[in-house]
Amino acid sequence: MSPDLWKFSLDLYARPGVEHACLELQDEGVNVCLLLCGVWLEQRGVACNEQRLQQLRQLSGSWDAEVVQPLRALRIEWKNRALQDADLNSLREQIKELELKAERRLLERLEAAAAEWPGTQQHDSARWLEALARMEGPPNHDALHQLRVAVSGT
């Protein structure tokens, strides 16, 4: 398991079914960066508690709302028109790169916030995943299950 949250997230995202599950959850309003951070913390054996959940949520909230979401909304808005316009498609790809960079910065901030949390617990991804997904709305149990399956292979 990678000690770096960004690398861990890329490795996990590349596992079969994870991208689809993350996109489903993202479409439902779940902050996938928070979920990936939760899985990473679980893999490190960090205990999940309300104080830590709130700290992660506060840290990610404004960055996600003010930076990631507007970039994503613009990228999605331009999707169909970019199919017919090469210039717009090029700009859309640049927006997509910026969105990914913004997500990376968020993951780096989450990693920094959790860097000193001790890893003393048994692995229990359900606790982090359920808690973080529930904070964002009713969890999509099928998508969360897919993430659990992928995590069990790490």
DRENFIKE-795216 format. One record per residue (C-alpha): z, y, x; residue number from 1. Coordinates in steps of 0.05 Angstrom, whole numbers, always signed. Layout:
REM DRENFIKE-795216
+--------+--------+--------+------+
|      z |      y |      x | resi |
+--------+--------+--------+------+
|      Z |      Y |      X |  NUM |
...
+--------+--------+--------+------+
REM end
This chain:
REM DRENFIKE-795216
+--------+--------+--------+------+
|      z |      y |      x | resi |
+--------+--------+--------+------+
|     +0 |     +0 |     +0 |    1 |
|    -19 |    +68 |    +27 |    2 |
|    +37 |   +118 |    +40 |    3 |
|    -13 |   +173 |    +22 |    4 |
|    -19 |   +185 |    -53 |    5 |
|    -91 |   +208 |    -49 |    6 |
|   -114 |   +145 |    -12 |    7 |
|    -72 |   +101 |    -57 |    8 |
|   -104 |   +133 |   -118 |    9 |
|   -175 |   +124 |    -91 |   10 |
|   -160 |    +51 |    -74 |   11 |
|   -129 |    +37 |   -143 |   12 |
|   -185 |    +75 |   -179 |   13 |
|   -236 |    +30 |   -145 |   14 |
|   -205 |    -33 |   -174 |   15 |
|   -241 |    -66 |   -233 |   16 |
|   -225 |    -34 |   -300 |   17 |
|   -182 |    +23 |   -272 |   18 |
|   -235 |    +77 |   -277 |   19 |
|   -249 |    +59 |   -349 |   20 |
|   -175 |    +57 |   -367 |   21 |
|   -163 |   +124 |   -332 |   22 |
|   -221 |   +157 |   -368 |   23 |
|   -197 |   +131 |   -435 |   24 |
|   -128 |   +158 |   -422 |   25 |
|   -156 |   +224 |   -396 |   26 |
|   -198 |   +231 |   -460 |   27 |
|   -134 |   +223 |   -500 |   28 |
|   -101 |   +280 |   -462 |   29 |
|    -61 |   +240 |   -412 |   30 |
|    -54 |   +270 |   -343 |   31 |
|    -82 |   +214 |   -301 |   32 |
|    -57 |   +245 |   -236 |   33 |
|    +13 |   +238 |   -263 |   34 |
|     +1 |   +165 |   -280 |   35 |
|    -28 |   +150 |   -211 |   36 |
|    +32 |   +184 |   -180 |   37 |
|    +78 |   +141 |   -224 |   38 |
|    +44 |    +77 |   -201 |   39 |
|    +49 |   +100 |   -129 |   40 |
|   +124 |   +115 |   -138 |   41 |
|   +134 |    +47 |   -170 |   42 |
|   +100 |    +14 |   -111 |   43 |
|   +147 |    +51 |    -64 |   44 |
|   +207 |    +26 |   -105 |   45 |
|   +227 |    +95 |   -129 |   46 |
|   +272 |    +94 |   -190 |   47 |
|   +244 |   +128 |   -252 |   48 |
|   +293 |   +176 |   -285 |   49 |
|   +288 |   +235 |   -332 |   50 |
|   +300 |   +288 |   -278 |   51 |
|   +243 |   +261 |   -236 |   52 |
|   +197 |   +255 |   -295 |   53 |
|   +210 |   +327 |   -315 |   54 |
|   +201 |   +351 |   -243 |   55 |
|   +133 |   +317 |   -238 |   56 |
|   +112 |   +343 |   -306 |   57 |
|   +132 |   +414 |   -290 |   58 |
|    +97 |   +412 |   -223 |   59 |
|    +32 |   +386 |   -252 |   60 |
|    +32 |   +425 |   -318 |   61 |
|     +7 |   +493 |   -298 |   62 |
|    -41 |   +468 |   -244 |   63 |
|    -71 |   +418 |   -292 |   64 |
|    -77 |   +469 |   -349 |   65 |
|   -101 |   +528 |   -307 |   66 |
|   -144 |   +494 |   -255 |   67 |
|   -164 |   +422 |   -269 |   68 |
|   -175 |   +427 |   -345 |   69 |
|   -220 |   +489 |   -344 |   70 |
|   -264 |   +457 |   -290 |   71 |
|   -267 |   +392 |   -329 |   72 |
|   -283 |   +428 |   -394 |   73 |
|   -341 |   +465 |   -361 |   74 |
|   -368 |   +402 |   -329 |   75 |
|   -366 |   +366 |   -396 |   76 |
|   -396 |   +425 |   -433 |   77 |
|   -455 |   +426 |   -386 |   78 |
|   -467 |   +351 |   -387 |   79 |
|   -524 |   +347 |   -437 |   80 |
|   -558 |   +412 |   -417 |   81 |
|   -556 |   +392 |   -344 |   82 |
|   -600 |   +332 |   -360 |   83 |
|   -657 |   +380 |   -375 |   84 |
|   -643 |   +433 |   -322 |   85 |
|   -641 |   +415 |   -248 |   86 |
|   -608 |   +481 |   -229 |   87 |
|   -553 |   +472 |   -280 |   88 |
|   -544 |   +399 |   -258 |   89 |
|   -535 |   +423 |   -186 |   90 |
|   -482 |   +472 |   -209 |   91 |
|   -449 |   +419 |   -252 |   92 |
|   -444 |   +373 |   -191 |   93 |
|   -410 |   +430 |   -153 |   94 |
|   -361 |   +438 |   -211 |   95 |
|   -348 |   +363 |   -209 |   96 |
|   -332 |   +368 |   -134 |   97 |
|   -285 |   +426 |   -148 |   98 |
|   -251 |   +387 |   -203 |   99 |
|   -240 |   +328 |   -155 |  100 |
|   -213 |   +375 |   -102 |  101 |
|   -165 |   +406 |   -153 |  102 |
|   -141 |   +336 |   -172 |  103 |
|   -131 |   +320 |    -99 |  104 |
|    -89 |   +383 |    -90 |  105 |
|    -47 |   +363 |   -150 |  106 |
|    -36 |   +294 |   -121 |  107 |
|    -16 |   +325 |    -54 |  108 |
|    +34 |   +370 |    -91 |  109 |
|    +63 |   +311 |   -129 |  110 |
|    +68 |   +271 |    -64 |  111 |
|   +105 |   +328 |    -30 |  112 |
|   +154 |   +335 |    -88 |  113 |
|   +170 |   +261 |    -86 |  114 |
|   +170 |   +251 |    -11 |  115 |
|   +245 |   +248 |     -4 |  116 |
|   +259 |   +204 |    -64 |  117 |
|   +288 |   +138 |    -38 |  118 |
|   +253 |    +73 |    -52 |  119 |
|   +308 |    +25 |    -72 |  120 |
|   +287 |     -5 |   -139 |  121 |
|   +251 |    -68 |   -157 |  122 |
|   +179 |    -56 |   -177 |  123 |
|   +172 |    -39 |   -250 |  124 |
|   +107 |     -3 |   -263 |  125 |
|   +117 |     -7 |   -338 |  126 |
|   +175 |    +43 |   -333 |  127 |
|   +136 |    +97 |   -297 |  128 |
|    +71 |    +86 |   -335 |  129 |
|   +103 |    +84 |   -404 |  130 |
|   +147 |   +145 |   -389 |  131 |
|    +90 |   +188 |   -361 |  132 |
|    +40 |   +167 |   -414 |  133 |
|    +90 |   +179 |   -470 |  134 |
|   +103 |   +249 |   -443 |  135 |
|    +30 |   +265 |   -455 |  136 |
|    +27 |   +235 |   -525 |  137 |
|    +25 |   +165 |   -555 |  138 |
|     +6 |   +116 |   -501 |  139 |
|    -58 |    +76 |   -503 |  140 |
|    -28 |     +7 |   -492 |  141 |
|    -95 |    -26 |   -476 |  142 |
|   -111 |    +24 |   -421 |  143 |
|    -40 |    +21 |   -394 |  144 |
|    -44 |    -54 |   -393 |  145 |
|   -108 |    -50 |   -352 |  146 |
|    -72 |     -6 |   -302 |  147 |
|    -14 |    -55 |   -298 |  148 |
|    -63 |   -112 |   -285 |  149 |
|    -96 |    -73 |   -229 |  150 |
|    -29 |    -54 |   -199 |  151 |
|     -5 |   -125 |   -198 |  152 |
|    -61 |   -139 |   -149 |  153 |
|    -36 |    -87 |    -99 |  154 |
+--------+--------+--------+------+
REM end
